[in-house]
């Protein structure tokens, strides 16, 4: 089997691995394999082909990594608030009061269709239904809100 066929097969396998794993280095190695394939077609010996493959892979990594990082930061990551789950996902969210919150007492508020028991420790007056409040903390299933 000719060396260029081996380089082609290994390159295709690395591209397939890249598609499945999304590790940038496998794509860079596949680019390096294409460099080795071109060196093979130029008729150089196996040692030079391996050196060409290694150098091409390193150059591809140096060239592609900033592009992938920039793309990943723009499209791939969630904002820090979006990756919270459970009760932590409610922190900072806005809620609409559905049952008045009396000073020192609890009331109710709705977030995304869910009705929560809430308290507003900083409120010195009644928080009327329809008012918008912000979730600042939680204790069990009771939310602490600020006006």
N, C-alpha and C positions, 0 to 999 in steps of 0.2 A: 504494500500500500504506500502511495506517495505521501511525503511529509505534509504537503499542503492540504491533503484530505483529512489528515489527523488534526491539523490546526483548525480546519473548518468544523469538524465534528465537536472538538473540545469547545470552540467558540460558541457554537449553537447550544450546547449543553449548559454553558455558563449563562447565556442569555435566558434560557428556560429557568435556570436556578434564580436568576435575577427577578424574573416575573413572579416566581412563587415566593421568594423571600424578601424582595425589595432591599437588598443590601447593596449599596452602591459599588462596593469593591468587586463584586462579581461581574458587574457591567464593565468596569475598568479592566478586569482580567480578560473579558471577551474582546475588548478593543485591542488588548495586547496580543491575543491570539490572532487577530486579523493582521497585526504587524508581523507576527511570526509567519503567517501564511504568505504575505507579500515577500518577505525575505526568502522563504522557501521557493517561491515562483521565480525569484531572481537568481536562484541556483547557489546560494551560500550554504555552508555546512551547518549541521545541527547546533553546534555550540553558539554560533553567531545568531541563529534563529531564536534560541532561548534568550540571549542577551537582548535582542531586538524586542522580543515579547516582554521582558521585564522592564526595559526602559519605556516602551510604549504604554504599559500598564501604569507605571508611575506618573508619566506625563498626563495620561487620561485622568488619573485620580486627582492630580493637582489642578487640572483644568475643569473637571466636572464637579468636584466636591462643592466649590462655592456656589455654582449654579443650582445644585440640588438643595443645598442649605437654604438659599434664598427662596426657591420655590416652596420648600417644605414650610418655611416660616410664614409664607404668604397664604398657602393653600392647605397645608397638611395638618397643622396644629390647631387645636381648639384654644380659645382664649382661656386664661387661668380660671375664670368664673365658670366657663362651660364644662370643665372637666370634673366639677364637684358633683357628688351624687348624694342621694338620701337627703337627710335634713340639712346638710351643709349646702345643698343646692338652693335652699330657700334664703340663705343669708344675703342681705342686700336687695332682695326682691321687693317689689311694691305689692301691697295688699289693699283691698277695699273693705272698709269696716261694714259689716252687715248687721251687727247688734252693738249698740252703744257701749263704749268702754268708760265706766265711771272711775273717778280717781280712787285708786287702791283696790279696784275690783277688776274682774275679767269681762271681756266681751268676745265677740266673734268677728272674724275677717275671712275674706275669700281670696285665694290665690289659685289661678288656673282652674277654677271650678271646684276646688277643694275648700271646705269650710273648716277653719282652724280656731281653736280657743286661743285668745291673745290677751296679753296684759301690756299696759303702757306705764311703767313706773315713773316716767318723767312728766306725765300729764297731770296738770293741776286743775283741769276743767274736763267736762264730758267730751269725749270724741264721738261725734255723731255718725250715724250710718251714712255711707256714701263718701266719707273722708278717706283720703289715701294716706297710708302709713307705710313705713319701711321696716322690714324685718332686721333686727339687730342681733338677736340671739335666740336660743331655744333651750328648754329644759323638758325633756321627755317629749310630749306632744303639745306643749304649751309654748307659743311663740312670744317673744318679747319684741315689741315694736316701738318705733319712735315716730313722732308726728312730723 
